[in-house]
Amino acid sequence: MVVQPGDVVVTDFNFGPMPYQHWSLVSDRKCGKGQYMLISATDRTGTVQEETWDVVTQGKKTYVADIQFNTSLSELLGRARTQIGSWDYCVRTKNCEHFIKWAGGLKVTSAQVRNGVGAGVATVAVVAVLAEKPTALKYLGGFVLAAGIAVALTKAAEKTD
C-alpha cells in the first residue's frame, strides 16, 4: 500500500465480537524503519499520539480512505499535532473519526457512532412494540446487537487511484 502524508488510513479492529474502524492521519515524519508515522486519537492512549505504523495498526487490515480535507497539508498536520497529549478521548464525542475530521476542517461527526446509536435506539423501539414481555435484558441485548451490526456495516470509502 502506498501512502502519502495527509492520507487517512483506516484499520479494521474488533471490540470483542464487534468490528469497528480506527482512523489515523499519515504524518510527514518517518520512524527508524522508514515507515510514515501515524497521528490518531485512541482509547489505548486516552489522547492523540504520533506513533509508528506497527503500533497503531497492530498488523490488522488497513487501507487508505477517500477523505478530502479543506486545509493544506501543513495546516492539517499542524492542527493534528496541537492535540498530542491534549485531546481527551471519548468514544461518543471525541474518537478517532472526530479527531481526523476536526484536524481536516470538516464537520466533526462520526458515522460509526451515529449509525450505531441510531440502530440501537430503533431496535429498542421495536422491542418495546413487538416483545410480549419486554425486559431490560431484551432492550439491552437488542440495542447492543443492532448497534454492533450498524458499526460493522459503517465503512470508510476506500481511495481509488
N, C-alpha and C positions, 0 to 999 in steps of 0.2 A: 504494500500500500504506500502510495506516495502522498506525503502530507507537506503542507507549507504553513509557515507562521500565519496565524489568523484563522486557520481552518478550525471547525468544530468537529471533534470526533465523539462518537457515542459508543459506549461499551455495554454489552449485554451482561447483566448480573442477575442474581436471584436473592430474594429475601425469603428464606425458607423455600417453599414450592412456588412462590410468586415471582415471575420475571419482571425486571424493570430496566431502564436505560440510564446510564450515567453519562452526563455531558461534560466535556473538557475542551479547553481552548489550547491550541497548539502555540507554544511560545516561540520566540525568536532565539532562545538560548538552547544550547545542546549540553547533554551530560557527557561524562567521560567516554561512553560507548559510541558517541557520535549521533545519538538519537535526540530529537527535539524533546524538550521538557513539556509538561502539560500543566496548565493552571486550571484548578477546579475547586468547587466547594463540596465538601464531603462530610457525612456524618462521622466517618472514621477519624477525621481530624477536628471536627466541630467548627471548621472555618475554611477559608481559602488558603491553598498552598500551591507552590510551584514545585512539582515533583517529577521524578523520572517516569518515562513511559511505562516501564515494567511495574512500578509501584502502583500507578493509577489503574492500569488496565488488568493487572494480575493475570495476564495470559488469556483473557477472555476475548471473544469475538468483538472486534472493533472496526468501525468504518467511518469515513468522512461524511458528515451530514450536509445537506444542501441548505445552508443558512447564509443569508445575505445581511450584512450589517450596514448601518447608517453612519459609520465612523471610519476614519482612516486606521490603518494597521497600528501606527504609533499611538493614536488615541485609544484604540481598543485595548492594546496591551498595557498602556499606562493606567487606564481605568481599572483593568483587572488587577494589576499589581497594587493599587491603592487599598485593596481589600484583603491582602495577605495578612493573616493573623487578626483581622478586624471583623470580618463577616461572621455573624452568629448564625450558624447553620440551623435551619428548621425545615423539616421535610414538607410541611404545608405551605410555608410562606417565603423561605429563603433557601431553596435547594439548588442543586447544580444547574438546572434548566433556568431558574430565575436568575442566577448569577450570570450565566452566559448572555442572556438577553439584556440584562442590566448593563453589562460591560459593553455590549454592542449597540447601545442606544435604542433598543427595541422595547416594545411593550412588555413589561415584566409579568409574565404568566407562565404556567406550567400545564401543558396539555395532559401530562400523566396525572397530576393532582386533580385537575378539573374533571377529566373523564372518569377517574377512579371514584371520586366523591359523588359525582352525578349518577353514575351507575349504581353505586351503593345505596344512595338515598332513594332512587327509583325502585330498587328491589325491596327496600323496607316498606315502601308504599304498597307494592304488590303483595308482600307477605301479609300486611295489615288487612288487605281486602280479601285475599284468597285463602289464607290459612284458617282452618276450622278453629283452632285454639292457638292464636299467636302467643309466643313466649319470647322472653328476652333472648334466649338462645337462638330461636328461629330468626329473629330480627338481626342479631349479630352475625350469625352464620351467613345469612343472605347478603348482608352488607359486605362482609369480607370476601365472599366468593365473587360477587359481582364486581367489586372494586378491583380485585386482583385480575380478573379477566379483562376488564377495561384497561388497566395499566399495561397488561401484557400485549394488548392489541394496539396500544398507542406507540407508534414507532416514528422516529425522525426520518424524513425522506433522505435517501442516500444520494450523494452528489454524483452526477454522471459527467464524464468528460466530453 
